[in-house]
């Protein structure tokens, strides 16, 4: 074999087969079969080609991962994290039967939040799986990146699949102190986007004026989407001192930036924009006293045009499909108007009295919906209470909030304890069928009255033979949100109940499995929290329903 046969000829013989393309004579030695000779020639060529290559120049070694001075996870908690991350690809329950095994994928966010609260750092070996989990779940990213810390951000630079981390949360990056102005300037001008977002938030937490000045140094050169996110950071600690900067942003070339600036200004009741919106809204909504003091009504005259000044102040001229222009403009004006305008404008009445006034010509829903949005934007708890009405009242005839989504947003403006009490009374009066969104805004773990209201409603549905899968969503929330200390009191509900006449077939077995899963999940959550906090686990001995 001379080895002078071109490599391409050998490849052609291999692709066509030696039966159709006989290898060159110099390749096949006497007595040697063609396939074996072809492979031998290919091996010889491969060795020669590799031997003739010069060694590649070594690339620059990356900088070492930054130090993370948070404390290490306890060993039991590390093992639990590995278990939760290994189970992240398991399909979550979607209703119906799914046995008695806890859904670990739904417990990971709670575990991460607690680990962050306790000041632990992620084990280095867990970082790849942690970043993979965050890549697949947007709701997991803030907690996961905070737990991954500066080492997670460092590692994300080497894998394109993790590039979300470089534009998302800070990942716990080590930031210079606000007093180190030179280090702050360098990081602001040269850092990754995530680092710059974190830096701006950190500086603003200590000195709002310094944060605005820092943002102003590069504002005109930032991309529109980056300006939007930087502007959004002003929500934290928003004050009248931000008004001049936000007023300038009303002339930004990006519509989204202008809209966000207008929204932030409208949350400042003493801002010039809020005053302009109030003046416009006052011409649209007034009190009709022609019926006498005993029969006042609200008159609405919606805007007839959306002029350039209104658009600059954040009013969108084009309504969504199916929405009238005038009602669309009216809603935006009222939403951006300080709620303090209306008591004096509408007869020196309280918010509770205002929301019960009749509104002429079918404008009630539009006006009340705008007041709901204003209460949420301005974080006005009194107006939120007035618009929510008493929890026992029928949702269909409530004073202001006509949808569960609006009610949930209004509830979020109330103190945590009051929020839970309102939802507990709502469930006691109306059951669970309309409570899912409302439960989602309650603090975790649920307060004892709220937890009891949910369990009592589930027990009533169970005893009534209701379709059990209709409550799978609430049951899933209960697994994540009930106080784990409730587990012993729920043991009695794990037994299979007698199915009443007319009940859904198999409902009793489903309810039994669902409550078994609930109890086992609560015990698992208690064990997880004990591993992270050093607190006690719940007792194994079942308690009576009274807790004795």
N, C-alpha and C positions, 0 to 999 in steps of 0.2 A: 504494500500500500504506500503510495508516494505522498498522499495527503495534499496534493495540489488541486484536487477537485473543488470547485467553488462551493461555498456553503449553500448558495441558492439552489444548485443542482441537487444537493442532498435533501433539501427541504421539499423540492418538487417530487422526488422519488418517494419521500415519506408520505406526502399528501395524496398522491395518486395510487400508491401501493407498488411494491416491487414487481407484482404480476403484470401491471400495465406500464410501468416505467422502470426498466432494468437499470440498476445503478451502473455508473461507468465501470469499465473493465478494470481500471487501476484500483477500484475500491474493493472488488471481490477477489479474494485470493483463491487459488486452485483448491477445490474441494470444500469451499466455504459456501454456506447458503446465503442467498441475497439479503434476507432480512437481518441476519446476524451481522453481515458485513456492513450494512448500512448503519446499524446502531453503533458498531465499533468506530466507523469513520466519523460519525457525529460526535461521539465521546472525545475522539482525538482533536477534532476541530474546536470543541468547547474548551478543552483544556488549554489549547494554544491561545485562544482568544482571551481567556481569563489571565493567562500568564503574561500577556502583552499589555494589560491595563496598568496604568500608573495609579498608585493609591490616591484616593480623593483627599482633598484638603479638609481637615477637620473643621466643623463649624464652631462658632463661638459658643461657649457654654453659657446657659442662661444664668441670670442672677439667682442666688439662693432664695428659697421661699422666705418671706418675712416672718419674723417671730410673732407668735400669738401668746400673749401672757395671761390669757384666761386659764382657769384651772381645768385639769383633765377630768374627763368623765369617770365616775365610779365604774368598776368593772361590770357589775350587774346591769347598769344602764347602757354600757357599750354593747353588751350582748343583746339587750333589748333593741337597740338601734339597728344592729345587724339583722335581727329578725324582722323588724318593720320594713327595712329597705329591701330585704330579700322577697317580701311579700307584696311589693308595690305593684307588680305587674298582674297580680291576681285580679280577676274581674270583681268589681264591687257589686253588692246586692242591688238589684233593680226592682225589688218587690217580689211578692209571692214567697214561696218557701225558699229558704237558703240555709236550713239547718240551725244548729245552736252555736256554731263557731263564730267568735267575734270577727268583724271585718277590720283587719289590721290597716288596710289602706286608709281608712277614715280616722284612724287614731294617730297617724304620723304627724299631722299639723299640730295637734294638741301636745304631743311629746316634744316637738321642736320648740313650740312657744314656751313651754316650761323650762326646757334646757337653756334657752336664751335668758329667761328671767333669772335663772340660777347662776348665770355667768360661766357656763361651761364652754369649752372649745370642742370642735369636732375632731374625732380621731383621724389621723392622717390617712389611714387605710380606708376609712369610710367616705372620703371626699369624692372619688369617682362615682360611686353609687348615689351619693347625695345630690351631686350635680345632675346626674341622669334623671333622678326623681323630679327635681325642680324643672328640668327641661320639659317634661311631659305634663306638668300641672302648674298652671299660672297661679292658682291659689296658694300653692306651696312655696313659691319663690321667695317672698320676703323673709319668712322664717328660715328657710333652708339656706339662703345666702348669708343671712346674719349669723347663723350657726357655723357655716363653712368658714367665715371670717377671712382675714387677709390671705391665708394659704389657699382657700378655695378660689379667690379671685386670681391669684397667681397661677394656679393650675388651669383655670379656664382659658388662659391665653394660648395653651398648647393644643386645644381641641376645638375645631370649628363648631362642633355640636353644642358647645357650651358658650358660644359667643353672646347669648342672651344675658349672661352674668355680667358682661362688660358694659352693657347698656341698661342694666336694671338697677337693683339695689346696690348699696356700697359694698356688700359682702364683708362688712366689718373692717374695711381698710384702715390702716393706721394713718391718722390725719395729723397734720401739724397743729399746734395750738394757735388760737386766733391772734395771740400776741406776736407770734413769729411771722411778721408781715411778709418777709422775703420768701419764706417757705410756702406760705399761703399763695403768694402771687405765682410762684413757679408751678405749683400743683394746679392752680386754676388755669394757667396758660398751656400747660403741657400734659396734664393728667388725662387718664381715660375718662370717658363720659360718666361712668358710675362713680369714679372718685370725685369728679367735679360736683356732681349732684350731692354727694355726701358732704363734701367740703362746704358747699353753700348752706346746707341745712345746719351743719355744726357751727359755722360762723354766725348764722342768723339766730341760733339758740342763745348765743352769748351777746351779740351786738347787732341789732337789726339794721342800724345805720351802716355799719361796716359791710354787712351782707349786700345791701342795695348798692353801695359804692363799688363792691367787687363785681357784681353783676353788670353794672353800667360800663365797666372798662371794656367788655367784649360784646356787649349787647348787639350792636349794629352788625357784627360779623358772624353772629351765630346763625345756624340753620333754623328754619321756622319751627321744626319739630322740637329742637333743643330749646328755643326760646319759650315754647309752650310749657315744657317741663320745668324750666327754671322759674317761669312766672308762677307756676302752680305751687312752687315751694313757698311762696309768700303767704299762702293760706295759714301757715303756722305763725302765730304771733302777729297776725294782720292788725294794723293800726292806722290811725289817721296820718302818721308819718310816711306811709307808703303811697299816699294819694298822688303826690306829684309824679312819681315814677309811673303809676298806673294810668294817670291821665295821658301821659306821653304815649303809653302803649296802645291807647285807643286809636292812634293814627298808624299803627303797625301795618305793614303790607300783608300780613297773614290774617285771614278772617278768623281763624281759630284763636289766635293770640288776642285779637281785638275783643272777641266774645268773652274770653276768660278774664281779661282786664276789666271789662264792664261788669261781669259777675262779681268780681272781688270788690269793685268800687261800690256796687249796690249793697254789699254786706256791711259797708261803713255808713251808718245812718246819717252822719254829719258831712258826708262827701258832697262835692258839687254835683256829681252825677246823680246821687240819690235825690238831691233837691230838684234837679231838672226832671227826673222821672216823676217825682211827687207832683210837680206842677202840671205835668201832662196828665197824670192819672186823675188829679183833682177835677179836671175839666170833663172827665169821662164818667165819674161816679159821684152821685150826689143824693141827697135825701129829699123825697117828695113829701111835703107837709100839707098838701091840699086836702088830704083826708082828715086832718086834725091831729093833735098830739097823740091821740089814742090809736091812730091807725097809720103810722109812718111806713113808707116803702122806699126802697132803693131804686133809683133810676140810673140806667146805664146808657151812655151814648158813646159807642166805640169809635176809635179814630177812623177818619175817612181816607187818610193817606199815611205813608211811612216816608217822611222826608229825610234828607241827607243827615240832618242833625240827629234824628232818631237812630238812623243806621250807625252813625259814629258812636252813639251811646250803647250799641250792642243789640239793637232791635233788628231781628232778621226780617227782611221784607217779604220773603217767599214762604208761604205756609206749606206744611206737609200736605200730601195728597188727601183730599177729602175734608180739609179744614178751610173755613172761610177766612179771607184776609183780615177783616176787621176784628173778628174774635181772636185771631192769632196775634195781632198787634196789641189788642187790649190786654191779653194774658201776659205778654212780656212786660208791658208797662206796670201793671199792678204787681207782678212778681218782683220787680226791681224797686218798688216804692217802699220806703220805710213804713212799717206797720204802725208806727206812732202817729202817722197822719190821720188814720181812720177814726179813732174815738172823737176827736174834735170835728172832723169833717161830717160825721154821721150822728150829730146830736149829743155829743158828750156821753156816749154810751161805752160800756166795757166791751172787750172782745166777746165775752159770753153773750151779751145782748146783741151785738152786731151780727153775729153769725145766724141768729134766729130771725132777723128782719126779712120780710118777703122782698123779692127782687122782681121787678116788672119785666115783661117781654121775654121770659125764658132765659135770662142771663145768669140764673142762680148757679148752675154747675160751673160755668166758665169763671165767674167771679170767685167762688169758693175754692176752686182748684188753684187759681192764681194766689189766693191767700195762703193756701197750704204750702205752695212752693216758696212763698216769701217767708213763712214761719220756719221752714227747714233751712233756707239760705241764711236767715238772720239769727238762727238758733234761739228763737223766741218761745220759751216754754209755755208762757201764759196763753199765747195765741194757739199753740199746738194743743193744749188741753181743751180750749174752746172748740176747736175744729174737730177734735176727736170725739167730744161728747162723752157721756157716761158709758162705761164698757157694757152695761146691760142693755143699752139701747140697740135697736135693730140696725145692723149695718146699712140696710137699704134706706133708712130714714134718718141717718145721723146728720148732725148740723152742718158738717163741712166736707169731711173726707168721704168720698163716694166709693173709693176703691181700696182694696187691701194694701196695694203698693203704697198709696198715699198715707194710709194709716201707719204702715211700718216706718216710713220716713219721719212722720210726726212723732212717733214713739221714740225714735232715736234721739230726739232733742230733749227728752225728759231725763231726770236723774235715774240712775240704774234701778234703785229700789222701787221708785214709783212706776217705772216701766214694767217691771216684773209683776207688781200688784195689779196694774191695769190689765195685763194680758191674762193673769190668773182669773180675774173676775169675768173677762170676756169669755174664756173657755168654760167657766162654770155656767154662764148664761146661754152660750151658743154652741158648746161642744167644740170638737177639733176640726171639723170639716173646713172652716175658714181661718184657722189659726196658724197654719204652717208659716206663712210669711211673717206674721207677728212674732212668732217664737224665734225666728232667725235674728232679730235685733236685740234679744235679751242676753244679758251677760252670762258667761259660763264659769262655773257650774250654776244651774238655775237655783234661784232662792227656794227655800223649803215650801212656801205657799204655792209658788208656780209649779214646782215639781209635783206636789200633791195634786194640784188641779189637773195636770197632764195625766198622771197615773190613774186618778179617779175617772177621768173621761175615757181612757183606754179600757179600764175595768168595766165601765158601763157598756161600752161597745162590745166588749167580749161577752158579757152576760146576756146582751140582747141578740147575740148571734149575727152581728153585722158582718158584712163582707170584710174579712180581715186585711186583705191586700190594699183596701182603700186607706188604711192607716199605716202602711209601710213607711211612708216618708216621715211621719211624726215619730214612729218607733225608731227609725234611724237617728233622728235628732235626739231622742231621749237617750240612746246609747252613748252619744257624744256629750250630752249637755246635762243630764241628771247628775246630782251629787252622788258620787260613788258610795257614800255612807247609806244611801237608800237601799242598797242591794239586799241586806237581810230582810227588810220589810216586804220585798217583792217576791220572796221565795214562795209564798202561798199562792201566787198567781201562775206559777210554772206548772201546776197540775192541769191535766186536761179536763175542761169543764163539760158538764152535760149540755148537749146541744138542744136548745129549745125548738119547739115546732116552728117550721118555716125558716130555720137558720140555713145559712149557706153550707152546703155539704163539705165536710172536712174542716169547718171553721175552728172547731174546738182544738183539733190537733195543731193547726197553724198557730193559734193563739198561744198554745203551750210552748211550741218551739220558739215563738217570738219572745215570750217572756223569759224563757231559759237563756236565749241569746242576750237579752238585755241584762240579766243578772250576771252572766259570765263576762260580758263586756265591762260592766261596772267594776267587777272584781279585778279585771285585768287593768283597767285605768287606775284603780287604787294602788295596785302593785307597781305600775309604771311611775306614779307620782312618788311613791315611797322610795323607789330606787333613785329618783332625782333629788328629792328633798329631804330624805331621811325621816319622813313622817310615818305614822303607823298604817298598816294595811287594815282593811275592814275585817271583822271577825268572820270566821267560817260558820259559827253557830247561827242558824236562822232565828230571827226574832219574830214575835207575834205581830200582827198588823198594828197594834197599838204601840209597838216599840218596847214592850216590857221584857 
